[in-house]
């Protein structure tokens, strides 16, 4: 069980990031300092495709609801992400 202070989790993240940092990839080591270094934000769920790798396209009984995220909600999400890790990478898409 992890310590209450999260040190074992932090150590696990540090170990997992080594291959990326040591290979000289585009993500700086500072981006990995918290577990929330990368976010995927789906602001528009509208889709009319049936891609095999997407739950919308290949799951029976899955009810996909098309929609557009409210701008106020997007701003709150972005503020939270920035407060957790100002160097995080934000990708504005999902599937």
mmCIF file as gemmi writes it, N, C-alpha and C atoms, coordinates in Angstrom:
data_model
loop_
_atom_site.group_PDB
_atom_site.id
_atom_site.type_symbol
_atom_site.label_atom_id
_atom_site.label_alt_id
_atom_site.label_comp_id
_atom_site.label_asym_id
_atom_site.label_entity_id
_atom_site.label_seq_id
_atom_site.pdbx_PDB_ins_code
_atom_site.Cartn_x
_atom_site.Cartn_y
_atom_site.Cartn_z
_atom_site.occupancy
_atom_site.B_iso_or_equiv
_atom_site.pdbx_formal_charge
_atom_site.auth_seq_id
_atom_site.auth_asym_id
_atom_site.pdbx_PDB_model_num
ATOM 1 N N . UNK Axp A 1 ? 0.84 -1.181 0 1 0 ? 1 A 1
ATOM 2 C CA . UNK Axp A 1 ? 0 0 0 1 0 ? 1 A 1
ATOM 3 C C . UNK Axp A 1 ? 0.89 1.251 0 1 0 ? 1 A 1
ATOM 4 N N . UNK Axp A 2 ? 0.588 2.253 -0.828 1 0 ? 2 A 1
ATOM 5 C CA . UNK Axp A 2 ? 1.403 3.463 -0.895 1 0 ? 2 A 1
ATOM 6 C C . UNK Axp A 2 ? 1.394 4.233 0.422 1 0 ? 2 A 1
ATOM 7 N N . UNK Axp A 3 ? 2.482 4.948 0.673 1 0 ? 3 A 1
ATOM 8 C CA . UNK Axp A 3 ? 2.541 5.817 1.844 1 0 ? 3 A 1
ATOM 9 C C . UNK Axp A 3 ? 1.497 6.911 1.719 1 0 ? 3 A 1
ATOM 10 N N . UNK Axp A 4 ? 1.071 7.431 2.865 1 0 ? 4 A 1
ATOM 11 C CA . UNK Axp A 4 ? 0.082 8.513 2.852 1 0 ? 4 A 1
ATOM 12 C C . UNK Axp A 4 ? 0.607 9.754 2.152 1 0 ? 4 A 1
ATOM 13 N N . UNK Axp A 5 ? 1.934 9.949 2.183 1 0 ? 5 A 1
ATOM 14 C CA . UNK Axp A 5 ? 2.49 11.153 1.554 1 0 ? 5 A 1
ATOM 15 C C . UNK Axp A 5 ? 2.66 10.997 0.049 1 0 ? 5 A 1
ATOM 16 N N . UNK Axp A 6 ? 2.351 9.839 -0.506 1 0 ? 6 A 1
ATOM 17 C CA . UNK Axp A 6 ? 2.427 9.626 -1.95 1 0 ? 6 A 1
ATOM 18 C C . UNK Axp A 6 ? 3.83 9.378 -2.472 1 0 ? 6 A 1
ATOM 19 N N . UNK Axp A 7 ? 4.798 9.173 -1.582 1 0 ? 7 A 1
ATOM 20 C CA . UNK Axp A 7 ? 6.188 9.038 -2.03 1 0 ? 7 A 1
ATOM 21 C C . UNK Axp A 7 ? 6.411 7.822 -2.923 1 0 ? 7 A 1
ATOM 22 N N . UNK Axp A 8 ? 5.735 6.716 -2.666 1 0 ? 8 A 1
ATOM 23 C CA . UNK Axp A 8 ? 5.933 5.543 -3.524 1 0 ? 8 A 1
ATOM 24 C C . UNK Axp A 8 ? 5.337 5.774 -4.911 1 0 ? 8 A 1
ATOM 25 N N . UNK Axp A 9 ? 4.242 6.52 -4.972 1 0 ? 9 A 1
ATOM 26 C CA . UNK Axp A 9 ? 3.644 6.854 -6.262 1 0 ? 9 A 1
ATOM 27 C C . UNK Axp A 9 ? 4.569 7.781 -7.043 1 0 ? 9 A 1
ATOM 28 N N . UNK Axp A 10 ? 5.124 8.77 -6.363 1 0 ? 10 A 1
ATOM 29 C CA . UNK Axp A 10 ? 6.054 9.698 -7.002 1 0 ? 10 A 1
ATOM 30 C C . UNK Axp A 10 ? 7.281 8.949 -7.509 1 0 ? 10 A 1
ATOM 31 N N . UNK Axp A 11 ? 7.782 8.012 -6.715 1 0 ? 11 A 1
ATOM 32 C CA . UNK Axp A 11 ? 8.937 7.217 -7.128 1 0 ? 11 A 1
ATOM 33 C C . UNK Axp A 11 ? 8.599 6.366 -8.353 1 0 ? 11 A 1
ATOM 34 N N . UNK Axp A 12 ? 7.389 5.828 -8.406 1 0 ? 12 A 1
ATOM 35 C CA . UNK Axp A 12 ? 6.971 5.03 -9.563 1 0 ? 12 A 1
ATOM 36 C C . UNK Axp A 12 ? 6.902 5.88 -10.822 1 0 ? 12 A 1
ATOM 37 N N . UNK Axp A 13 ? 6.388 7.097 -10.693 1 0 ? 13 A 1
ATOM 38 C CA . UNK Axp A 13 ? 6.348 7.998 -11.847 1 0 ? 13 A 1
ATOM 39 C C . UNK Axp A 13 ? 7.747 8.375 -12.303 1 0 ? 13 A 1
ATOM 40 N N . UNK Axp A 14 ? 8.634 8.615 -11.354 1 0 ? 14 A 1
ATOM 41 C CA . UNK Axp A 14 ? 10.016 8.966 -11.7 1 0 ? 14 A 1
ATOM 42 C C . UNK Axp A 14 ? 10.674 7.827 -12.474 1 0 ? 14 A 1
ATOM 43 N N . UNK Axp A 15 ? 10.428 6.613 -12.055 1 0 ? 15 A 1
ATOM 44 C CA . UNK Axp A 15 ? 11.002 5.449 -12.743 1 0 ? 15 A 1
ATOM 45 C C . UNK Axp A 15 ? 10.393 5.293 -14.138 1 0 ? 15 A 1
ATOM 46 N N . UNK Axp A 16 ? 9.085 5.506 -14.251 1 0 ? 16 A 1
ATOM 47 C CA . UNK Axp A 16 ? 8.404 5.341 -15.536 1 0 ? 16 A 1
ATOM 48 C C . UNK Axp A 16 ? 8.802 6.404 -16.545 1 0 ? 16 A 1
ATOM 49 N N . UNK Axp A 17 ? 9.212 7.589 -16.08 1 0 ? 17 A 1
ATOM 50 C CA . UNK Axp A 17 ? 9.553 8.663 -17.018 1 0 ? 17 A 1
ATOM 51 C C . UNK Axp A 17 ? 10.964 8.556 -17.563 1 0 ? 17 A 1
ATOM 52 N N . UNK Axp A 18 ? 11.816 7.743 -16.928 1 0 ? 18 A 1
ATOM 53 C CA . UNK Axp A 18 ? 13.228 7.66 -17.335 1 0 ? 18 A 1
ATOM 54 C C . UNK Axp A 18 ? 13.429 7.411 -18.825 1 0 ? 18 A 1
ATOM 55 N N . UNK Axp A 19 ? 12.752 6.441 -19.441 1 0 ? 19 A 1
ATOM 56 C CA . UNK Axp A 19 ? 12.997 6.203 -20.871 1 0 ? 19 A 1
ATOM 57 C C . UNK Axp A 19 ? 12.704 7.422 -21.742 1 0 ? 19 A 1
ATOM 58 N N . UNK Axp A 20 ? 11.679 8.181 -21.383 1 0 ? 20 A 1
ATOM 59 C CA . UNK Axp A 20 ? 11.33 9.363 -22.171 1 0 ? 20 A 1
ATOM 60 C C . UNK Axp A 20 ? 12.364 10.466 -22.017 1 0 ? 20 A 1
ATOM 61 N N . UNK Axp A 21 ? 12.786 10.694 -20.792 1 0 ? 21 A 1
ATOM 62 C CA . UNK Axp A 21 ? 13.738 11.767 -20.515 1 0 ? 21 A 1
ATOM 63 C C . UNK Axp A 21 ? 15.124 11.405 -21.055 1 0 ? 21 A 1
ATOM 64 N N . UNK Axp A 22 ? 15.558 10.172 -20.8 1 0 ? 22 A 1
ATOM 65 C CA . UNK Axp A 22 ? 16.894 9.753 -21.226 1 0 ? 22 A 1
ATOM 66 C C . UNK Axp A 22 ? 17.022 9.684 -22.742 1 0 ? 22 A 1
ATOM 67 N N . UNK Axp A 23 ? 15.924 9.444 -23.438 1 0 ? 23 A 1
ATOM 68 C CA . UNK Axp A 23 ? 15.965 9.378 -24.901 1 0 ? 23 A 1
ATOM 69 C C . UNK Axp A 23 ? 15.973 10.766 -25.533 1 0 ? 23 A 1
ATOM 70 N N . UNK Axp A 24 ? 15.829 11.801 -24.712 1 0 ? 24 A 1
ATOM 71 C CA . UNK Axp A 24 ? 15.839 13.161 -25.244 1 0 ? 24 A 1
ATOM 72 C C . UNK Axp A 24 ? 14.579 13.517 -26.002 1 0 ? 24 A 1
ATOM 73 N N . UNK Axp A 25 ? 13.461 12.988 -25.554 1 0 ? 25 A 1
ATOM 74 C CA . UNK Axp A 25 ? 12.194 13.246 -26.226 1 0 ? 25 A 1
ATOM 75 C C . UNK Axp A 25 ? 11.739 14.688 -26.061 1 0 ? 25 A 1
ATOM 76 N N . UNK Axp A 26 ? 10.623 15.033 -26.687 1 0 ? 26 A 1
ATOM 77 C CA . UNK Axp A 26 ? 10.145 16.413 -26.671 1 0 ? 26 A 1
ATOM 78 C C . UNK Axp A 26 ? 9.515 16.845 -25.353 1 0 ? 26 A 1
ATOM 79 N N . UNK Axp A 27 ? 9.247 15.912 -24.462 1 0 ? 27 A 1
ATOM 80 C CA . UNK Axp A 27 ? 8.616 16.247 -23.19 1 0 ? 27 A 1
ATOM 81 C C . UNK Axp A 27 ? 9.711 16.456 -22.15 1 0 ? 27 A 1
ATOM 82 N N . UNK Axp A 28 ? 9.809 17.667 -21.583 1 0 ? 28 A 1
ATOM 83 C CA . UNK Axp A 28 ? 10.869 17.93 -20.604 1 0 ? 28 A 1
ATOM 84 C C . UNK Axp A 28 ? 10.609 17.196 -19.295 1 0 ? 28 A 1
ATOM 85 N N . UNK Axp A 29 ? 11.669 16.89 -18.581 1 0 ? 29 A 1
ATOM 86 C CA . UNK Axp A 29 ? 11.553 16.172 -17.31 1 0 ? 29 A 1
ATOM 87 C C . UNK Axp A 29 ? 10.652 16.908 -16.33 1 0 ? 29 A 1
ATOM 88 N N . UNK Axp A 30 ? 10.653 18.237 -16.369 1 0 ? 30 A 1
ATOM 89 C CA . UNK Axp A 30 ? 9.825 19.015 -15.446 1 0 ? 30 A 1
ATOM 90 C C . UNK Axp A 30 ? 8.335 18.742 -15.634 1 0 ? 30 A 1
ATOM 91 N N . UNK Axp A 31 ? 7.944 18.33 -16.825 1 0 ? 31 A 1
ATOM 92 C CA . UNK Axp A 31 ? 6.529 18.038 -17.084 1 0 ? 31 A 1
ATOM 93 C C . UNK Axp A 31 ? 6.07 16.797 -16.344 1 0 ? 31 A 1
ATOM 94 N N . UNK Axp A 32 ? 7.013 15.944 -15.954 1 0 ? 32 A 1
ATOM 95 C CA . UNK Axp A 32 ? 6.669 14.693 -15.286 1 0 ? 32 A 1
ATOM 96 C C . UNK Axp A 32 ? 6.652 14.802 -13.763 1 0 ? 32 A 1
ATOM 97 N N . UNK Axp A 33 ? 6.903 15.982 -13.226 1 0 ? 33 A 1
ATOM 98 C CA . UNK Axp A 33 ? 7.047 16.113 -11.779 1 0 ? 33 A 1
ATOM 99 C C . UNK Axp A 33 ? 5.765 15.844 -11.007 1 0 ? 33 A 1
ATOM 100 N N . UNK Axp A 34 ? 4.639 15.923 -11.648 1 0 ? 34 A 1
ATOM 101 C CA . UNK Axp A 34 ? 3.391 15.515 -11.014 1 0 ? 34 A 1
ATOM 102 C C . UNK Axp A 34 ? 2.763 14.445 -11.901 1 0 ? 34 A 1
ATOM 103 N N . UNK Axp A 35 ? 1.852 13.707 -11.358 1 0 ? 35 A 1
ATOM 104 C CA . UNK Axp A 35 ? 1.265 12.641 -12.164 1 0 ? 35 A 1
ATOM 105 C C . UNK Axp A 35 ? 0.351 13.185 -13.247 1 0 ? 35 A 1
ATOM 106 N N . UNK Axp A 36 ? -0.081 14.421 -13.112 1 0 ? 36 A 1
ATOM 107 C CA . UNK Axp A 36 ? -0.971 15.012 -14.108 1 0 ? 36 A 1
ATOM 108 C C . UNK Axp A 36 ? -0.157 15.854 -15.086 1 0 ? 36 A 1
ATOM 109 N N . UNK Axp A 37 ? 0.636 15.21 -15.905 1 0 ? 37 A 1
ATOM 110 C CA . UNK Axp A 37 ? 1.5 15.941 -16.843 1 0 ? 37 A 1
ATOM 111 C C . UNK Axp A 37 ? 0.891 16.019 -18.227 1 0 ? 37 A 1
ATOM 112 N N . UNK Axp A 38 ? -0.171 15.268 -18.455 1 0 ? 38 A 1
ATOM 113 C CA . UNK Axp A 38 ? -0.794 15.256 -19.779 1 0 ? 38 A 1
ATOM 114 C C . UNK Axp A 38 ? -2.303 15.117 -19.611 1 0 ? 38 A 1
ATOM 115 N N . UNK Axp A 39 ? -3.028 15.973 -20.34 1 0 ? 39 A 1
ATOM 116 C CA . UNK Axp A 39 ? -4.487 15.944 -20.275 1 0 ? 39 A 1
ATOM 117 C C . UNK Axp A 39 ? -5.063 15.826 -21.683 1 0 ? 39 A 1
ATOM 118 N N . UNK Axp A 40 ? -6.117 15.069 -21.794 1 0 ? 40 A 1
ATOM 119 C CA . UNK Axp A 40 ? -6.888 14.998 -23.025 1 0 ? 40 A 1
ATOM 120 C C . UNK Axp A 40 ? -8.244 15.636 -22.718 1 0 ? 40 A 1
ATOM 121 N N . UNK Axp A 41 ? -8.581 16.695 -23.42 1 0 ? 41 A 1
ATOM 122 C CA . UNK Axp A 41 ? -9.845 17.39 -23.189 1 0 ? 41 A 1
ATOM 123 C C . UNK Axp A 41 ? -10.676 17.282 -24.454 1 0 ? 41 A 1
ATOM 124 N N . UNK Axp A 42 ? -11.806 16.625 -24.338 1 0 ? 42 A 1
ATOM 125 C CA . UNK Axp A 42 ? -12.69 16.474 -25.494 1 0 ? 42 A 1
ATOM 126 C C . UNK Axp A 42 ? -13.764 17.552 -25.422 1 0 ? 42 A 1
ATOM 127 N N . UNK Axp A 43 ? -13.586 18.609 -26.195 1 0 ? 43 A 1
ATOM 128 C CA . UNK Axp A 43 ? -14.514 19.73 -26.148 1 0 ? 43 A 1
ATOM 129 C C . UNK Axp A 43 ? -15.672 19.57 -27.12 1 0 ? 43 A 1
ATOM 130 N N . UNK Axp A 44 ? -15.549 18.629 -28.045 1 0 ? 44 A 1
ATOM 131 C CA . UNK Axp A 44 ? -16.603 18.385 -29.026 1 0 ? 44 A 1
ATOM 132 C C . UNK Axp A 44 ? -16.702 16.883 -29.234 1 0 ? 44 A 1
ATOM 133 N N . UNK Axp A 45 ? -17.828 16.305 -28.885 1 0 ? 45 A 1
ATOM 134 C CA . UNK Axp A 45 ? -17.986 14.858 -29.021 1 0 ? 45 A 1
ATOM 135 C C . UNK Axp A 45 ? -18.794 14.477 -30.26 1 0 ? 45 A 1
ATOM 136 N N . UNK Axp A 46 ? -19.018 15.443 -31.128 1 0 ? 46 A 1
ATOM 137 C CA . UNK Axp A 46 ? -19.779 15.158 -32.34 1 0 ? 46 A 1
ATOM 138 C C . UNK Axp A 46 ? -19.001 14.263 -33.285 1 0 ? 46 A 1
ATOM 139 N N . UNK Axp A 47 ? -19.622 13.199 -33.744 1 0 ? 47 A 1
ATOM 140 C CA . UNK Axp A 47 ? -18.968 12.281 -34.676 1 0 ? 47 A 1
ATOM 141 C C . UNK Axp A 47 ? -20.029 11.45 -35.388 1 0 ? 47 A 1
ATOM 142 N N . UNK Axp A 48 ? -19.809 11.221 -36.665 1 0 ? 48 A 1
ATOM 143 C CA . UNK Axp A 48 ? -20.733 10.364 -37.406 1 0 ? 48 A 1
ATOM 144 C C . UNK Axp A 48 ? -20.003 9.171 -38.017 1 0 ? 48 A 1
ATOM 145 N N . UNK Axp A 49 ? -18.813 8.87 -37.498 1 0 ? 49 A 1
ATOM 146 C CA . UNK Axp A 49 ? -18.034 7.745 -38.004 1 0 ? 49 A 1
ATOM 147 C C . UNK Axp A 49 ? -18.303 6.491 -37.183 1 0 ? 49 A 1
ATOM 148 N N . UNK Axp A 50 ? -17.764 5.374 -37.615 1 0 ? 50 A 1
ATOM 149 C CA . UNK Axp A 50 ? -17.868 4.113 -36.883 1 0 ? 50 A 1
ATOM 150 C C . UNK Axp A 50 ? -16.51 3.428 -36.885 1 0 ? 50 A 1
ATOM 151 N N . UNK Axp A 51 ? -15.525 4.097 -36.333 1 0 ? 51 A 1
ATOM 152 C CA . UNK Axp A 51 ? -14.163 3.566 -36.317 1 0 ? 51 A 1
ATOM 153 C C . UNK Axp A 51 ? -14.084 2.326 -35.422 1 0 ? 51 A 1
ATOM 154 N N . UNK Axp A 52 ? -13.359 1.325 -35.873 1 0 ? 52 A 1
ATOM 155 C CA . UNK Axp A 52 ? -13.253 0.063 -35.143 1 0 ? 52 A 1
ATOM 156 C C . UNK Axp A 52 ? -12.61 0.232 -33.773 1 0 ? 52 A 1
ATOM 157 N N . UNK Axp A 53 ? -11.701 1.214 -33.609 1 0 ? 53 A 1
ATOM 158 C CA . UNK Axp A 53 ? -11.004 1.375 -32.343 1 0 ? 53 A 1
ATOM 159 C C . UNK Axp A 53 ? -11.743 2.278 -31.348 1 0 ? 53 A 1
ATOM 160 N N . UNK Axp A 54 ? -12.896 2.761 -31.727 1 0 ? 54 A 1
ATOM 161 C CA . UNK Axp A 54 ? -13.651 3.691 -30.886 1 0 ? 54 A 1
ATOM 162 C C . UNK Axp A 54 ? -14.859 2.992 -30.273 1 0 ? 54 A 1
ATOM 163 N N . UNK Axp A 55 ? -15.102 3.27 -28.994 1 0 ? 55 A 1
ATOM 164 C CA . UNK Axp A 55 ? -16.258 2.668 -28.324 1 0 ? 55 A 1
ATOM 165 C C . UNK Axp A 55 ? -17.558 3.033 -29.023 1 0 ? 55 A 1
ATOM 166 N N . UNK Axp A 56 ? -17.626 4.217 -29.589 1 0 ? 56 A 1
ATOM 167 C CA . UNK Axp A 56 ? -18.845 4.639 -30.292 1 0 ? 56 A 1
ATOM 168 C C . UNK Axp A 56 ? -19.117 3.74 -31.491 1 0 ? 56 A 1
ATOM 169 N N . UNK Axp A 57 ? -18.063 3.335 -32.172 1 0 ? 57 A 1
ATOM 170 C CA . UNK Axp A 57 ? -18.231 2.58 -33.397 1 0 ? 57 A 1
ATOM 171 C C . UNK Axp A 57 ? -18.348 1.085 -33.227 1 0 ? 57 A 1
ATOM 172 N N . UNK Axp A 58 ? -17.888 0.537 -32.087 1 0 ? 58 A 1
ATOM 173 C CA . UNK Axp A 58 ? -17.845 -0.919 -32.009 1 0 ? 58 A 1
ATOM 174 C C . UNK Axp A 58 ? -18.469 -1.521 -30.76 1 0 ? 58 A 1
ATOM 175 N N . UNK Axp A 59 ? -19.209 -0.771 -30 1 0 ? 59 A 1
ATOM 176 C CA . UNK Axp A 59 ? -19.84 -1.32 -28.808 1 0 ? 59 A 1
ATOM 177 C C . UNK Axp A 59 ? -21.352 -1.341 -28.968 1 0 ? 59 A 1
ATOM 178 N N . UNK Axp A 60 ? -21.926 -2.514 -28.876 1 0 ? 60 A 1
ATOM 179 C CA . UNK Axp A 60 ? -23.386 -2.612 -28.892 1 0 ? 60 A 1
ATOM 180 C C . UNK Axp A 60 ? -23.921 -2.068 -27.581 1 0 ? 60 A 1
ATOM 181 N N . UNK Axp A 61 ? -24.954 -1.262 -27.661 1 0 ? 61 A 1
ATOM 182 C CA . UNK Axp A 61 ? -25.56 -0.718 -26.463 1 0 ? 61 A 1
ATOM 183 C C . UNK Axp A 61 ? -24.919 0.555 -25.956 1 0 ? 61 A 1
ATOM 184 N N . UNK Axp A 62 ? -23.83 0.982 -26.552 1 0 ? 62 A 1
ATOM 185 C CA . UNK Axp A 62 ? -23.179 2.225 -26.141 1 0 ? 62 A 1
ATOM 186 C C . UNK Axp A 62 ? -23.95 3.392 -26.721 1 0 ? 62 A 1
ATOM 187 N N . UNK Axp A 63 ? -24.391 4.279 -25.875 1 0 ? 63 A 1
ATOM 188 C CA . UNK Axp A 63 ? -25.157 5.422 -26.341 1 0 ? 63 A 1
ATOM 189 C C . UNK Axp A 63 ? -24.278 6.659 -26.336 1 0 ? 63 A 1
ATOM 190 N N . UNK Axp A 64 ? -23.78 7.01 -27.483 1 0 ? 64 A 1
ATOM 191 C CA . UNK Axp A 64 ? -22.923 8.177 -27.634 1 0 ? 64 A 1
ATOM 192 C C . UNK Axp A 64 ? -23.793 9.416 -27.775 1 0 ? 64 A 1
ATOM 193 N N . UNK Axp A 65 ? -23.504 10.421 -26.975 1 0 ? 65 A 1
ATOM 194 C CA . UNK Axp A 65 ? -24.252 11.669 -27.034 1 0 ? 65 A 1
ATOM 195 C C . UNK Axp A 65 ? -23.344 12.734 -27.633 1 0 ? 65 A 1
ATOM 196 N N . UNK Axp A 66 ? -23.738 13.29 -28.759 1 0 ? 66 A 1
ATOM 197 C CA . UNK Axp A 66 ? -22.962 14.365 -29.364 1 0 ? 66 A 1
ATOM 198 C C . UNK Axp A 66 ? -23.19 15.647 -28.59 1 0 ? 66 A 1
ATOM 199 N N . UNK Axp A 67 ? -22.135 16.425 -28.45 1 0 ? 67 A 1
ATOM 200 C CA . UNK Axp A 67 ? -22.288 17.685 -27.746 1 0 ? 67 A 1
ATOM 201 C C . UNK Axp A 67 ? -21.039 18.525 -27.806 1 0 ? 67 A 1
ATOM 202 N N . UNK Axp A 68 ? -21.159 19.743 -27.355 1 0 ? 68 A 1
ATOM 203 C CA . UNK Axp A 68 ? -20.072 20.702 -27.317 1 0 ? 68 A 1
ATOM 204 C C . UNK Axp A 68 ? -19.938 21.175 -25.874 1 0 ? 68 A 1
ATOM 205 N N . UNK Axp A 69 ? -18.716 21.152 -25.344 1 0 ? 69 A 1
ATOM 206 C CA . UNK Axp A 69 ? -18.492 21.558 -23.966 1 0 ? 69 A 1
ATOM 207 C C . UNK Axp A 69 ? -18.79 23.048 -23.792 1 0 ? 69 A 1
ATOM 208 N N . UNK Axp A 70 ? -19.446 23.367 -22.71 1 0 ? 70 A 1
ATOM 209 C CA . UNK Axp A 70 ? -19.743 24.754 -22.362 1 0 ? 70 A 1
ATOM 210 C C . UNK Axp A 70 ? -18.418 25.491 -22.105 1 0 ? 70 A 1
ATOM 211 N N . UNK Axp A 71 ? -18.288 26.711 -22.6 1 0 ? 71 A 1
ATOM 212 C CA . UNK Axp A 71 ? -17.047 27.475 -22.478 1 0 ? 71 A 1
ATOM 213 C C . UNK Axp A 71 ? -16.665 27.711 -21.015 1 0 ? 71 A 1
ATOM 214 N N . UNK Axp A 72 ? -17.654 27.925 -20.149 1 0 ? 72 A 1
ATOM 215 C CA . UNK Axp A 72 ? -17.373 28.119 -18.73 1 0 ? 72 A 1
ATOM 216 C C . UNK Axp A 72 ? -16.763 26.858 -18.128 1 0 ? 72 A 1
ATOM 217 N N . UNK Axp A 73 ? -17.297 25.699 -18.49 1 0 ? 73 A 1
ATOM 218 C CA . UNK Axp A 73 ? -16.747 24.436 -18.005 1 0 ? 73 A 1
ATOM 219 C C . UNK Axp A 73 ? -15.322 24.235 -18.531 1 0 ? 73 A 1
ATOM 220 N N . UNK Axp A 74 ? -15.094 24.522 -19.798 1 0 ? 74 A 1
ATOM 221 C CA . UNK Axp A 74 ? -13.749 24.399 -20.364 1 0 ? 74 A 1
ATOM 222 C C . UNK Axp A 74 ? -12.765 25.293 -19.605 1 0 ? 74 A 1
ATOM 223 N N . UNK Axp A 75 ? -13.161 26.521 -19.301 1 0 ? 75 A 1
ATOM 224 C CA . UNK Axp A 75 ? -12.285 27.426 -18.544 1 0 ? 75 A 1
ATOM 225 C C . UNK Axp A 75 ? -11.978 26.883 -17.154 1 0 ? 75 A 1
ATOM 226 N N . UNK Axp A 76 ? -12.979 26.305 -16.494 1 0 ? 76 A 1
ATOM 227 C CA . UNK Axp A 76 ? -12.753 25.723 -15.158 1 0 ? 76 A 1
ATOM 228 C C . UNK Axp A 76 ? -11.816 24.526 -15.246 1 0 ? 76 A 1
ATOM 229 N N . UNK Axp A 77 ? -11.993 23.689 -16.264 1 0 ? 77 A 1
ATOM 230 C CA . UNK Axp A 77 ? -11.117 22.532 -16.449 1 0 ? 77 A 1
ATOM 231 C C . UNK Axp A 77 ? -9.681 22.994 -16.685 1 0 ? 77 A 1
ATOM 232 N N . UNK Axp A 78 ? -9.507 23.981 -17.561 1 0 ? 78 A 1
ATOM 233 C CA . UNK Axp A 78 ? -8.168 24.48 -17.863 1 0 ? 78 A 1
ATOM 234 C C . UNK Axp A 78 ? -7.524 25.122 -16.637 1 0 ? 78 A 1
ATOM 235 N N . UNK Axp A 79 ? -8.302 25.848 -15.827 1 0 ? 79 A 1
ATOM 236 C CA . UNK Axp A 79 ? -7.772 26.441 -14.596 1 0 ? 79 A 1
ATOM 237 C C . UNK Axp A 79 ? -7.304 25.362 -13.628 1 0 ? 79 A 1
ATOM 238 N N . UNK Axp A 80 ? -8.079 24.285 -13.516 1 0 ? 80 A 1
ATOM 239 C CA . UNK Axp A 80 ? -7.692 23.188 -12.624 1 0 ? 80 A 1
ATOM 240 C C . UNK Axp A 80 ? -6.42 22.515 -13.126 1 0 ? 80 A 1
ATOM 241 N N . UNK Axp A 81 ? -6.348 22.269 -14.414 1 0 ? 81 A 1
ATOM 242 C CA . UNK Axp A 81 ? -5.146 21.652 -14.978 1 0 ? 81 A 1
ATOM 243 C C . UNK Axp A 81 ? -3.922 22.521 -14.726 1 0 ? 81 A 1
ATOM 244 N N . UNK Axp A 82 ? -4.072 23.821 -14.931 1 0 ? 82 A 1
ATOM 245 C CA . UNK Axp A 82 ? -2.955 24.745 -14.726 1 0 ? 82 A 1
ATOM 246 C C . UNK Axp A 82 ? -2.527 24.772 -13.263 1 0 ? 82 A 1
ATOM 247 N N . UNK Axp A 83 ? -3.492 24.68 -12.339 1 0 ? 83 A 1
ATOM 248 C CA . UNK Axp A 83 ? -3.145 24.689 -10.919 1 0 ? 83 A 1
ATOM 249 C C . UNK Axp A 83 ? -2.421 23.412 -10.506 1 0 ? 83 A 1
ATOM 250 N N . UNK Axp A 84 ? -2.73 22.297 -11.16 1 0 ? 84 A 1
ATOM 251 C CA . UNK Axp A 84 ? -2.082 21.032 -10.821 1 0 ? 84 A 1
ATOM 252 C C . UNK Axp A 84 ? -0.678 20.938 -11.408 1 0 ? 84 A 1
ATOM 253 N N . UNK Axp A 85 ? -0.507 21.431 -12.631 1 0 ? 85 A 1
ATOM 254 C CA . UNK Axp A 85 ? 0.813 21.388 -13.263 1 0 ? 85 A 1
ATOM 255 C C . UNK Axp A 85 ? 0.832 22.412 -14.39 1 0 ? 85 A 1
ATOM 256 N N . UNK Axp A 86 ? 1.424 23.59 -14.143 1 0 ? 86 A 1
ATOM 257 C CA . UNK Axp A 86 ? 1.437 24.638 -15.169 1 0 ? 86 A 1
ATOM 258 C C . UNK Axp A 86 ? 2.184 24.242 -16.435 1 0 ? 86 A 1
ATOM 259 N N . UNK Axp A 87 ? 3.026 23.21 -16.353 1 0 ? 87 A 1
ATOM 260 C CA . UNK Axp A 87 ? 3.793 22.766 -17.516 1 0 ? 87 A 1
ATOM 261 C C . UNK Axp A 87 ? 3.158 21.577 -18.224 1 0 ? 87 A 1
ATOM 262 N N . UNK Axp A 88 ? 1.954 21.223 -17.823 1 0 ? 88 A 1
ATOM 263 C CA . UNK Axp A 88 ? 1.293 20.06 -18.413 1 0 ? 88 A 1
ATOM 264 C C . UNK Axp A 88 ? 0.996 20.286 -19.89 1 0 ? 88 A 1
ATOM 265 N N . UNK Axp A 89 ? 0.913 19.195 -20.599 1 0 ? 89 A 1
ATOM 266 C CA . UNK Axp A 89 ? 0.571 19.209 -22.017 1 0 ? 89 A 1
ATOM 267 C C . UNK Axp A 89 ? -0.934 18.966 -22.124 1 0 ? 89 A 1
ATOM 268 N N . UNK Axp A 90 ? -1.623 19.835 -22.845 1 0 ? 90 A 1
ATOM 269 C CA . UNK Axp A 90 ? -3.067 19.707 -23.015 1 0 ? 90 A 1
ATOM 270 C C . UNK Axp A 90 ? -3.363 19.392 -24.469 1 0 ? 90 A 1
ATOM 271 N N . UNK Axp A 91 ? -4.066 18.29 -24.691 1 0 ? 91 A 1
ATOM 272 C CA . UNK Axp A 91 ? -4.435 17.875 -26.04 1 0 ? 91 A 1
ATOM 273 C C . UNK Axp A 91 ? -5.943 18.004 -26.188 1 0 ? 91 A 1
ATOM 274 N N . UNK Axp A 92 ? -6.407 18.93 -27.025 1 0 ? 92 A 1
ATOM 275 C CA . UNK Axp A 92 ? -7.844 19.191 -27.108 1 0 ? 92 A 1
ATOM 276 C C . UNK Axp A 92 ? -8.58 18.242 -28.048 1 0 ? 92 A 1
ATOM 277 N N . UNK Axp A 93 ? -8.526 16.978 -27.723 1 0 ? 93 A 1
ATOM 278 C CA . UNK Axp A 93 ? -9.271 15.988 -28.483 1 0 ? 93 A 1
ATOM 279 C C . UNK Axp A 93 ? -9.372 14.717 -27.661 1 0 ? 93 A 1
ATOM 280 N N . UNK Axp A 94 ? -10.212 13.83 -28.087 1 0 ? 94 A 1
ATOM 281 C CA . UNK Axp A 94 ? -10.347 12.552 -27.393 1 0 ? 94 A 1
ATOM 282 C C . UNK Axp A 94 ? -10.095 11.427 -28.381 1 0 ? 94 A 1
ATOM 283 N N . UNK Axp A 95 ? -11.156 10.805 -28.815 1 0 ? 95 A 1
ATOM 284 C CA . UNK Axp A 95 ? -11.021 9.682 -29.737 1 0 ? 95 A 1
ATOM 285 C C . UNK Axp A 95 ? -10.885 10.185 -31.148 1 0 ? 95 A 1
